[in-house]
Amino acid sequence: MLPVDALATPWVLGVVLVALLGLLVWRAGTKDRREYQRFKRYHSTVRRQAMFRKWVLESLGWFGGSALVVLLFVWGFVPRMLAQVDEWPPVAGFRGLLADSGLASGLLIGAGVGLLVGIVGTVFLGRNEKQVPTIGDIHALLPRNRAELKFGWALSVNAGVVEELLFRLAMPALIFGVFGNALLAVAVSLVVFGLLHAYQGVWGIVGSFLIGVVLMALFLLTGNIVWPIIAHAVFDLRSLVLIPVVVYKVHRVTDAAPPASEVPSPPTP
């Protein structure tokens, strides 16, 4: 961990930030877009599983590894960033409400129940529909048979962990370490998170940005990265496991390449 008050620290972190942003721009602008377009043409479950496996491992390596490396540099800035955030009037007001432990428990339980009801309820309400309203071009990612469902689980849980560690914790702390401004750190991290989903189209960027806002608020208000990790994983499980199972019944499809008539073409989540 770098000394937070050393004169050279912001410059070192600036180099790390440029390298990280360069990596993410390359992935979003070329690699992810190119691979996803190729993946959308795959019909073989074997080829789809191979790409799913590749994405899970690469995400663990690139995003998870980047998050851990960055946190080794900037861990000392995390409490300073959160302390600055605590001075924002909306956050300070929320902290005041949480001073009542009973109210705090009620708010957390109510928010958790509301999240689960909203995520699960919308899927079950649309279980008899041919299309479920969704955001972004991720229809090709939805598992098409039982063999692919395990990758829906893996992609969802993996994204919840590594993306939250990187975009809600490591990157904001890194930007804060360079500029000393928590608002700038939060805003840039949210924009980068949205743009990283450019392969999903414009609505994928917009939807990811808005989801990122909710997850970032959850982190900043609670000061605990575990809550957004759980929320992110649950939201992705809705798209990559719950919708395929409840709406499209893919858990009943055992063929490696089922006929199109057996599995309706899913909409874009």
C-alpha positions in Angstrom: 0.0 0.0 0.0 1.3 3.4 -1.0 1.7 6.1 1.8 -1.4 8.3 1.3 0.4 11.5 2.2 3.6 11.1 0.1 4.1 13.7 -2.6 4.8 11.0 -5.3 1.7 8.9 -4.5 -0.8 10.8 -6.7 1.7 10.5 -9.7 2.2 6.8 -9.2 -1.6 6.3 -8.9 -2.0 8.4 -12.0 0.1 6.0 -14.0 -1.9 3.1 -12.6 -5.2 4.8 -13.5 -4.1 5.5 -17.1 -3.0 1.9 -17.5 -6.3 0.6 -16.1 -8.4 2.9 -18.3 -6.4 1.9 -21.3 -7.1 -1.8 -20.6 -10.8 -1.2 -20.2 -11.1 1.0 -23.3 -9.3 -1.8 -25.3 -11.7 -4.4 -23.9 -14.9 -2.4 -24.5 -13.9 -0.9 -27.9 -12.4 -4.0 -29.6 -12.1 -7.3 -27.7 -15.6 -7.5 -26.1 -17.5 -6.2 -29.1 -15.7 -8.5 -31.6 -16.0 -11.6 -29.4 -19.7 -10.9 -28.7 -20.6 -10.5 -32.3 -18.8 -13.8 -33.1 -20.6 -15.5 -30.1 -24.0 -14.4 -31.4 -23.4 -16.5 -34.5 -22.7 -19.7 -32.4 -25.4 -22.4 -32.5 -23.4 -25.2 -31.0 -23.7 -25.6 -27.2 -20.1 -26.9 -27.1 -18.8 -23.7 -28.7 -21.0 -21.5 -26.5 -19.9 -23.3 -23.4 -16.2 -22.8 -24.4 -16.8 -19.0 -24.8 -18.7 -18.8 -21.5 -15.8 -20.6 -19.7 -13.3 -18.3 -21.4 -15.3 -15.2 -20.3 -15.6 -16.4 -16.7 -11.8 -17.1 -16.4 -10.8 -13.9 -18.2 -13.1 -11.8 -16.0 -11.6 -13.4 -12.9 -8.1 -12.7 -14.2 -8.6 -9.2 -15.7 -11.2 -7.6 -13.5 -10.6 -9.5 -10.3 -6.9 -9.3 -10.7 -7.0 -5.6 -11.5 -9.2 -4.9 -8.6 -6.9 -6.7 -6.2 -3.7 -5.1 -7.5 -5.3 -1.6 -7.5 -6.6 -2.1 -3.9 -3.1 -3.0 -2.8 -2.1 0.5 -3.9 -5.1 2.5 -2.7 -6.5 0.7 0.3 -5.5 3.6 2.5 -7.6 6.0 0.5 -10.9 4.1 0.9 -11.7 5.4 4.4 -10.7 8.9 3.3 -13.0 8.7 0.3 -15.9 7.4 2.4 -15.3 10.1 5.0 -15.7 12.7 2.3 -18.8 11.0 1.0 -20.3 11.1 4.5 -20.2 14.9 4.4 -22.6 15.0 1.4 -26.0 16.2 2.7 -28.0 13.3 1.4 -25.6 10.7 2.8 -25.3 12.6 6.1 -29.1 12.7 6.4 -29.3 9.0 5.7 -26.6 8.3 8.3 -28.8 10.2 10.8 -31.7 8.0 10.1 -29.5 4.9 10.6 -28.5 6.2 14.0 -31.7 4.6 15.2 -30.7 0.9 15.0 -34.3 -0.3 14.8 -35.0 2.0 11.8 -31.7 0.9 10.2 -32.7 -2.8 10.5 -36.2 -2.0 9.1 -34.8 -0.1 6.1 -32.3 -2.8 5.2 -34.8 -5.6 5.5 -37.4 -3.6 3.6 -35.0 -2.7 0.8 -33.9 -6.4 0.6 -37.4 -7.7 0.4 -38.4 -5.1 -2.1 -35.4 -5.9 -4.3 -36.2 -9.6 -4.3 -39.9 -9.1 -4.9 -39.2 -6.7 -7.7 -36.6 -8.9 -9.4 -38.4 -12.2 -9.0 -42.0 -10.9 -9.3 -41.5 -9.3 -12.7 -40.2 -12.6 -14.1 -43.1 -14.7 -12.7 -45.6 -12.1 -13.9 -44.3 -12.5 -17.4 -43.8 -16.3 -17.3 -46.7 -16.8 -19.8 -45.5 -14.1 -22.2 -43.5 -14.7 -25.3 -41.3 -11.7 -24.5 -40.1 -10.3 -21.2 -39.2 -6.5 -21.1 -35.5 -6.2 -20.7 -32.7 -3.7 -21.4 -29.7 -4.1 -23.6 -28.7 -6.6 -26.3 -27.8 -9.6 -24.1 -30.3 -12.2 -25.6 -27.4 -14.3 -26.9 -26.0 -14.7 -23.4 -29.2 -16.3 -22.0 -28.7 -20.1 -21.5 -30.5 -22.1 -24.1 -30.5 -25.5 -22.4 -29.7 -27.3 -19.2 -26.0 -27.6 -20.0 -25.6 -23.9 -20.3 -27.4 -23.0 -17.1 -24.4 -23.5 -14.9 -22.6 -20.8 -16.9 -25.5 -18.4 -16.1 -24.8 -19.0 -12.5 -21.1 -18.6 -12.9 -21.3 -15.4 -15.0 -23.7 -13.9 -12.5 -21.9 -14.6 -9.3 -18.5 -13.8 -10.9 -19.8 -10.4 -12.2 -21.3 -9.6 -8.8 -17.9 -10.1 -7.1 -15.2 -8.8 -9.5 -17.1 -5.9 -11.1 -18.2 -4.5 -7.7 -14.7 -4.8 -6.3 -13.3 -3.0 -9.4 -16.0 -0.4 -10.2 -17.5 0.4 -6.8 -14.4 0.1 -4.6 -11.0 -0.1 -6.4 -11.5 2.4 -9.2 -13.2 5.1 -7.2 -10.5 4.9 -4.5 -7.8 5.0 -7.3 -9.3 8.2 -8.8 -9.8 9.7 -5.4 -6.1 9.0 -4.7 -5.1 10.9 -7.8 -7.5 13.9 -7.5 -8.7 13.9 -3.9 -12.3 14.4 -5.0 -14.9 11.8 -4.1 -17.6 13.1 -6.4 -15.3 13.0 -9.4 -14.2 9.5 -8.4 -17.8 8.2 -8.2 -18.9 9.9 -11.4 -16.0 8.7 -13.6 -16.4 5.1 -12.2 -20.1 5.1 -13.1 -19.4 6.4 -16.6 -16.7 3.8 -17.2 -18.9 1.0 -15.9 -21.7 2.0 -18.4 -19.3 2.4 -21.4 -17.8 -1.0 -20.6 -21.2 -2.5 -21.7 -21.0 -0.9 -25.2 -21.2 -4.3 -26.8 -24.8 -4.4 -25.6 -25.7 -1.3 -27.6 -26.9 2.1 -26.5 -29.6 0.8 -24.2 -27.0 -1.6 -22.6 -24.8 1.4 -21.8 -27.7 3.4 -20.4 -29.1 0.5 -18.4 -25.7 -0.5 -17.0 -25.1 3.1 -16.0 -28.4 3.3 -14.1 -27.8 0.0 -12.4 -24.4 1.2 -11.5 -25.9 4.3 -9.9 -28.1 2.1 -7.7 -25.2 -0.2 -6.7 -22.9 2.7 -6.0 -25.6 4.4 -3.8 -25.9 1.1 -1.9 -22.2 1.0 -1.3 -21.8 4.6 -0.3 -24.8 4.6 2.0 -23.9 1.4 3.8 -20.1 1.7 3.5 -20.1 -2.0 2.9 -19.1 -3.5 -0.5 -20.9 -6.8 0.4 -24.3 -5.4 -0.2 -23.8 -4.2 -3.8 -22.0 -7.5 -4.6 -25.1 -9.4 -3.5 -27.5 -7.1 -5.3 -25.4 -7.2 -8.5 -25.3 -11.0 -8.4 -29.0 -11.3 -7.8 -29.9 -8.9 -10.7 -27.7 -10.9 -13.1 -29.1 -14.2 -11.9 -32.6 -12.8 -12.8 -31.4 -12.3 -16.4 -29.1 -15.3 -16.8 -30.9 -18.0 -14.7 -34.4 -17.0 -13.6 -35.7 -15.7 -17.0 -34.4 -18.7 -18.9 -35.8 -21.2 -16.4 -39.2 -19.6 -15.6 -40.1 -18.1 -19.0 -38.3 -20.2 -21.5 -38.1 -23.5 -19.5 -34.5 -24.2 -20.7 -33.9 -26.5 -17.8 -36.1 -29.0 -19.6 -34.1 -28.8 -22.7 -31.3 -31.4 -22.7 -30.3 -31.4 -26.4 -27.1 -29.7 -27.2 -28.7 -27.8 -30.1 -32.5 -27.7 -29.5 -34.8 -26.8 -32.3 -35.8 -23.1 -32.4 -39.4 -24.1 -31.8 -38.5 -25.7 -28.4 -36.8 -22.6 -27.1 -38.4 -19.2 -27.9 -35.9 -16.6 -29.0 -35.5 -14.5 -25.8 -35.7 -10.7 -25.9 -32.9 -8.4 -25.0 -32.5 -8.0 -21.1 
